Amino acid sequence: MTRGLFITGTDTGAGKTVVACAIARALVARGLDVGVLKPAETGVGAEGPLDAQALRKAAGADDPLEVVCPQQFALPAAPTVAAAAQDREVDLGAMDAAFHALEESHEILLVEGAGGLLVPVTAKLCMADLAARWELPVVVAARAALGTINHTLLTLEALERRGLALAGVVVSHSGGPLSGADAANLEALRAALGARLVGEIPPLAPGSQPAAAAVDLDALLHHLPAE
């Protein structure tokens, strides 16, 4: 079983990349060799796959970008939709090859999905299927704003139905400061999650990084197989 984590979101814009980068930096600070994989990134422009680049920088990895992000598409949509817009199909084999290359060359591998858990990767597979395929426990990045209770609990229910292991939920304040209503709503989610809440990343100024204590790394590592 791979020593790694699959980072998904409750929905698009939930802060997956911020959460994945925070975990990567915490692992590196712990002295671990971290690999990162963004199997498919959409909305890729002239600057290349920005999420994959951020992940690679956070991990301090030098793996080729085409391995870190083997499938890249221009349209900012689900991978299957973005691929079809370019008369292409998502290449599952390329993603598998990148996964196995990275897991063999690093102590721990972080995989960041696209969108939420049920976003289609191919005609037959969704992001949850990738986590199952690669036998990875799942970290859920949850938005702090209104709507997060429903989105988060639905995601956790889907994980349970599919028999996927939950490593924990990390709340990301990617949308900036909260209103009073949003803050009260988030407090209710914290109570509902209990020990499943393993981190919270506050609003960040441009260019700043969350403190190492923002994520309970030991709680996440507890879900990984022994070396």
C-alpha positions in Angstrom: 0.0 0.0 0.0 1.3 3.4 -1.0 2.4 5.8 1.8 0.4 8.8 0.6 -2.7 10.9 0.8 -5.4 11.9 -1.7 -6.6 15.5 -1.3 -10.1 16.2 -2.5 -12.4 19.2 -2.0 -16.0 19.6 -1.0 -16.4 21.5 -4.3 -14.4 23.6 -6.6 -12.5 26.5 -5.0 -12.6 24.8 -1.6 -8.8 25.3 -1.1 -7.4 21.9 -2.1 -4.1 23.3 -3.4 -3.6 25.4 -0.3 -4.3 22.4 1.9 -2.1 20.1 -0.1 0.8 22.6 -0.1 0.4 23.1 3.6 0.7 19.3 4.2 3.6 19.1 1.8 5.5 21.8 3.7 4.8 20.2 7.0 6.1 16.8 5.8 9.2 18.4 4.4 9.8 20.2 7.7 9.5 16.8 9.4 12.4 15.7 7.2 10.4 13.5 4.8 11.0 13.2 1.0 7.7 14.2 -0.5 6.4 13.6 -4.0 3.3 15.4 -5.4 0.9 14.5 -8.2 -1.8 16.5 -9.9 -3.2 13.7 -12.2 -5.3 16.1 -14.3 -5.4 19.9 -14.2 -7.8 22.0 -16.2 -7.9 25.7 -16.9 -4.2 25.5 -17.9 -3.0 28.6 -19.7 0.3 29.9 -21.1 2.0 29.8 -17.7 1.4 26.0 -17.4 -0.4 24.1 -14.7 -0.3 26.5 -11.7 -1.7 24.1 -9.1 0.9 21.5 -10.0 3.7 24.0 -10.0 2.6 25.2 -6.5 2.6 21.6 -5.3 6.0 20.9 -6.7 7.4 24.0 -5.1 5.9 23.2 -1.7 7.4 19.7 -1.7 10.8 21.0 -2.9 10.6 18.3 -5.6 12.4 18.3 -8.9 10.3 15.8 -10.7 9.5 16.8 -14.3 6.3 18.8 -14.6 4.9 16.4 -17.2 5.2 13.7 -14.5 3.7 15.8 -11.7 0.8 16.8 -14.0 0.5 14.2 -16.8 -2.9 15.5 -18.1 -3.3 19.2 -18.8 -6.3 20.9 -20.4 -7.2 24.5 -21.3 -10.9 24.6 -20.5 -11.6 25.2 -16.7 -14.1 22.3 -16.4 -14.2 18.7 -15.3 -11.3 16.7 -16.9 -13.7 14.7 -19.2 -15.3 17.9 -20.4 -12.0 19.8 -20.8 -10.5 16.9 -22.7 -13.5 16.6 -25.0 -13.3 20.3 -25.8 -9.8 19.6 -27.3 -11.0 16.4 -29.1 -9.0 14.3 -26.6 -9.7 11.7 -24.0 -8.2 11.6 -20.5 -5.3 9.2 -20.5 -5.7 7.0 -17.5 -2.6 5.1 -18.4 -0.5 8.2 -18.2 -1.8 9.0 -14.8 -1.1 5.5 -13.5 2.4 5.7 -14.9 3.1 9.0 -13.2 1.6 7.7 -9.9 3.8 4.6 -9.9 6.9 6.6 -10.9 6.4 9.1 -8.1 5.5 6.5 -5.4 8.7 4.6 -6.1 10.9 7.6 -5.9 9.6 9.3 -2.8 8.8 8.4 0.8 5.3 9.9 0.8 3.1 10.9 -2.2 0.5 13.6 -2.1 -2.2 13.4 -4.8 -4.4 16.4 -5.4 -7.6 15.7 -7.3 -9.6 18.1 -9.5 -12.8 19.6 -8.1 -14.8 17.3 -5.7 -14.9 13.6 -5.0 -17.4 12.7 -7.8 -15.9 14.8 -10.6 -15.5 12.5 -13.6 -11.9 11.6 -14.6 -12.9 9.3 -17.5 -16.2 8.0 -18.8 -16.2 5.3 -16.1 -14.1 6.7 -13.3 -14.4 9.7 -10.9 -11.9 11.2 -8.4 -13.1 8.8 -5.7 -12.2 5.9 -8.0 -8.7 7.2 -8.4 -8.3 7.3 -4.6 -9.5 3.7 -4.4 -7.4 2.6 -7.4 -4.3 3.9 -5.7 -5.3 2.8 -2.2 -5.0 6.3 -0.6 -6.7 7.6 2.4 -8.5 10.9 1.7 -8.1 14.4 3.1 -11.1 16.6 2.5 -10.5 20.3 2.0 -13.7 22.1 3.1 -14.7 25.7 2.5 -15.2 27.8 5.5 -18.2 29.8 4.0 -21.9 29.1 4.1 -22.9 25.8 2.5 -19.9 24.0 3.9 -21.9 21.9 6.3 -23.9 20.2 3.6 -21.0 19.9 1.1 -18.7 18.5 3.8 -21.1 16.0 5.3 -22.2 14.8 1.8 -18.6 14.2 0.9 -17.9 12.2 4.0 -21.1 10.2 3.4 -19.8 9.4 -0.1 -16.5 8.3 1.2 -18.1 6.0 3.7 -20.4 4.5 1.1 -17.5 3.7 -1.1 -15.4 2.2 1.7 -12.7 4.9 1.4 -10.6 5.8 4.4 -10.9 9.3 5.7 -7.6 10.8 6.9 -9.3 14.0 8.1 -11.0 17.3 7.1 -9.0 20.5 6.8 -11.0 23.7 6.7 -9.6 26.4 4.3 -10.5 30.0 4.6 -9.7 30.5 0.9 -12.5 33.0 0.5 -11.1 35.4 3.0 -12.7 36.7 6.3 -16.1 35.3 7.2 -19.3 37.1 8.0 -20.9 36.6 11.3 -23.4 34.1 9.8 -20.6 32.2 8.1 -18.6 32.0 11.3 -21.5 30.6 13.3 -22.2 28.1 10.5 -18.5 27.0 10.6 -18.6 26.5 14.4 -21.5 24.1 13.9 -19.4 22.2 11.3 -16.5 22.0 13.7 -18.8 20.5 16.4 -20.2 18.0 13.9 -16.8 16.9 12.7 -15.2 16.4 16.1 -11.9 14.5 15.8 -12.3 14.3 12.1 -11.3 17.9 11.9 -7.5 17.8 11.6 -6.6 21.4 10.5 -7.8 24.8 9.7 -6.0 27.3 7.5 -6.9 30.9 8.2 -7.2 33.7 5.6 -3.7 34.3 4.1 -2.1 37.4 2.8 -0.8 37.2 -0.8 2.4 35.3 -0.8 2.2 34.1 2.8 2.0 30.5 4.0 0.1 28.9 6.8 1.9 28.0 10.0 3.0 24.4 10.4 0.5 24.0 13.3 -2.4 24.7 10.9 -2.5 21.0 10.1 -2.3 18.1 12.6 0.4 16.2 10.7 0.5 13.4 13.3 -3.2 12.8 12.8 -2.7 12.4 9.1 0.4 10.2 9.3 -1.5 7.9 11.6 -3.5 6.7 8.6 -0.5 5.8 6.5 1.0 2.3 6.5 4.3 1.7 8.3 7.5 2.0 6.3 
